[in-house]
Structure formats: structure tokens, C-alpha cells
Amino acid sequence: MKSNIAILSNEGEFCMSLTSFFSSKLYNLFFPEKQSDLSDLKIKYAIIDLNDKSIKPFDIVKGDFILIGVMNKLNKKIEMQAINAGYNITFTKKMLLKNCATIFKQLDNG
């Protein structure tokens, strides 16, 4: 059975890279228009762009899913805001894309 992943980011290249990776895997991708749409989806993971102020990444209401924050560059202040807002894990976008297979394999088995 496929797991559902929601991706909230307005960065086209990042979204296309994730789509390319997940297209051949056991995941369905959703690209909600706003963070409040997350509560309407049955998802296992939510990948949120922490640098995109327009989606209000630190106002996300944590649901029954793993909340993954991504940022352009490692930033301790943003990382701490994410942890305080209930994110389960944070990565740089580059790190997530480079290690996607390993990360999601471990999350699926954890």
C-alpha cells in the first residue's frame, strides 16, 4: 500500500526533484495550496519548506503524521523554531534530496 506525502513548498525545482524521486516509489504525493489543507488529507508525512514565509511554516497544526522541515541552508534559529513548533525532524533541502531513499526507509521502519 502506498503512503501519502504532502509537500508544502513554492520552490519549483525542489518540488520537481521530490516528484522525480518519489514517482517510482511507494508514495503518493500531494501539493496542498495552504497549510490548513493538511488536516483534510490522510498523510503519513508532511514536508514543509521552513524558508517559505507565505505558508506560515511555524503555524502548522501537528496531526497524525511525521512533520519534516526543510530549509535552504542549515540555520540553528530556524531549526529551533521548527522543533518548538512540533516538527519531528529537519534537514537542508540538499541533504533531504541526496539522502531521500535512506531517510524514508528509516522513517518507514521506525
C-alpha positions in Angstrom: 0.0 0.0 0.0 1.3 3.5 -0.9 2.0 6.0 1.8 0.8 9.6 1.3 3.2 12.6 1.5 2.2 16.2 1.5 4.7 18.8 0.3 4.3 22.4 1.1 6.8 24.5 -0.8 6.6 27.1 -3.6 10.1 26.3 -4.8 9.6 24.6 -8.2 12.9 22.9 -8.6 12.8 21.4 -5.1 9.2 20.1 -5.7 10.2 18.6 -9.1 13.2 16.9 -7.6 11.0 15.3 -4.9 8.4 14.3 -7.6 11.1 12.7 -9.7 12.4 10.7 -6.7 9.0 9.6 -5.4 7.4 8.8 -8.8 8.9 5.3 -8.9 8.5 4.6 -5.2 5.6 3.5 -3.0 4.3 7.0 -2.2 1.5 9.3 -3.4 2.4 13.0 -3.4 0.1 15.8 -2.6 0.8 19.5 -3.0 -1.7 21.3 -0.9 -2.3 25.0 -1.6 -2.1 26.1 2.1 -1.1 24.5 5.4 -4.7 24.3 6.7 -5.3 21.7 3.9 -3.1 19.2 5.7 -5.8 18.3 8.2 -8.1 17.2 5.3 -5.5 14.7 3.9 -4.7 11.3 5.2 -0.9 11.6 5.1 2.0 9.8 6.7 4.5 12.6 6.1 4.4 16.3 5.5 7.5 18.0 4.1 7.3 21.7 4.8 9.6 24.5 3.4 10.7 26.4 6.5 12.1 29.3 4.5 8.7 30.0 2.8 7.1 32.6 5.0 3.9 32.6 2.8 2.9 29.2 4.0 3.5 30.1 7.7 5.6 27.0 8.4 5.7 27.6 12.2 1.9 27.7 12.5 1.3 24.2 11.2 -1.1 22.2 13.4 0.6 18.9 14.0 -1.6 16.0 13.0 -1.2 12.2 13.0 1.8 12.4 10.6 5.5 12.9 10.7 6.4 16.6 10.2 9.6 17.2 8.3 11.0 20.7 8.0 13.4 21.6 5.2 15.5 24.8 4.8 17.8 26.2 2.2 20.8 26.3 4.4 21.4 25.0 7.9 20.2 27.6 10.3 20.1 26.9 14.1 17.5 29.5 14.8 15.1 28.1 12.2 15.8 24.6 13.4 14.9 25.5 17.0 11.7 27.3 15.9 10.8 24.1 14.0 11.4 21.8 17.0 9.4 24.2 19.2 6.6 24.1 16.7 6.4 20.3 16.8 8.5 19.2 13.8 9.8 15.7 14.1 13.0 16.3 12.1 14.7 19.0 10.0 17.1 18.9 7.0 18.5 21.1 4.5 16.8 20.7 1.1 20.0 19.4 -0.4 20.5 16.9 2.4 17.0 15.6 2.1 17.2 15.2 -1.7 20.6 13.5 -1.5 19.5 11.0 1.2 15.8 10.6 0.4 15.9 6.8 0.0 17.7 6.2 3.3 15.7 8.8 5.2 12.3 7.4 4.2 13.4 3.8 4.5 14.4 4.6 8.1 11.2 6.5 8.8 9.0 3.8 7.3 10.8 1.2 9.5 10.8 3.3 12.6 
